[in-house]
Amino acid sequence: MPHPRMSGEEITRRGKELYRNSIRRQVETPNNIGKVISINIKTGEYEIGKDLLITSRRLQAKQSDAAIWTERIGFNAVYAVGGTLIRTV
């Protein structure tokens, strides 16, 4: 469901920027590679887990109108449809 005050492009831009600039160094550990991270792009708060829905719901339980960006730690996409995930370095 789209966020009422932000476009998908804005959520994507902010989410990638937050992850790249302040979160990645903390979470890209051997134990987390392949897990999903959901980030509240307004607060910078995040949840890590194996399931996208669970991590997103945890954040929305804390702030119902949260704008959430999700990605798979260490990979170029959350899911691969008809292809493969590519490991990022």
C-alpha positions as CSV (number, residue, x, y, z in Angstrom):
1,M,0.0,0.0,0.0
2,P,1.4,3.4,-0.9
3,H,2.3,5.9,1.7
4,P,-0.2,8.8,1.8
5,R,2.5,11.6,1.9
6,M,5.5,10.1,0.0
7,S,6.0,8.6,-3.4
8,G,7.5,5.2,-3.8
9,E,10.5,6.9,-5.5
10,E,11.0,9.1,-2.4
11,I,10.8,6.2,0.0
12,T,13.3,4.2,-2.1
13,R,15.7,7.1,-2.3
14,R,15.6,7.8,1.4
15,G,15.7,4.1,2.4
16,K,18.8,3.4,0.2
17,E,20.5,6.5,1.4
18,L,19.9,5.7,5.1
19,Y,21.1,2.1,4.6
20,R,24.2,3.1,2.7
21,N,25.2,6.0,4.9
22,S,24.4,5.0,8.4
23,I,23.0,1.5,8.8
24,R,25.0,-0.8,6.5
25,R,28.2,-0.8,8.5
26,Q,26.3,-1.9,11.6
27,V,24.2,-4.7,10.2
28,E,26.2,-6.3,7.3
29,T,27.7,-9.0,9.4
30,P,28.1,-12.7,8.6
31,N,25.1,-13.6,10.8
32,N,22.8,-11.1,9.0
33,I,23.7,-11.7,5.4
34,G,20.6,-12.9,3.6
35,K,18.2,-11.6,6.3
36,V,15.7,-8.8,5.6
37,I,16.0,-5.3,7.0
38,S,13.0,-3.0,7.2
39,I,13.8,0.7,7.9
40,N,11.4,3.4,9.0
41,I,12.8,6.2,6.8
42,K,11.4,8.9,9.1
43,T,13.1,7.8,12.3
44,G,16.0,5.5,11.0
45,E,14.7,2.7,13.3
46,Y,15.0,-0.7,11.8
47,E,14.1,-4.4,12.3
48,I,16.0,-7.4,11.0
49,G,14.6,-10.8,10.5
50,K,13.9,-13.6,8.0
51,D,10.5,-12.4,7.0
52,L,9.6,-9.1,5.3
53,L,6.1,-9.0,6.7
54,I,7.2,-9.6,10.2
55,T,9.9,-6.9,10.2
56,S,7.6,-4.4,8.6
57,R,4.8,-5.1,11.0
58,R,7.0,-4.6,14.0
59,L,7.9,-1.2,12.8
60,Q,4.3,-0.3,12.0
61,A,3.2,-1.4,15.4
62,K,5.5,1.3,16.8
63,Q,4.4,4.0,14.3
64,S,1.3,3.2,12.3
65,D,2.0,5.8,9.6
66,A,5.7,4.7,9.1
67,A,7.2,4.9,5.6
68,I,9.1,1.7,5.4
69,W,11.9,0.6,3.0
70,T,12.9,-3.0,3.0
71,E,15.9,-4.8,1.5
72,R,17.9,-8.0,1.8
73,I,21.1,-7.5,3.7
74,G,24.1,-8.2,1.4
75,F,22.1,-8.7,-1.8
76,N,20.8,-6.5,-4.6
77,A,17.1,-7.3,-4.1
78,V,14.7,-8.7,-1.6
79,Y,13.3,-11.4,-3.9
80,A,14.2,-12.8,-7.3
81,V,11.5,-13.7,-9.7
82,G,12.8,-15.6,-12.7
83,G,16.4,-14.8,-11.9
84,T,18.9,-14.9,-9.1
85,L,19.9,-12.6,-6.3
86,I,23.3,-11.1,-6.7
87,R,25.5,-10.7,-3.6
88,T,26.8,-7.2,-3.1
89,V,30.1,-6.3,-1.6
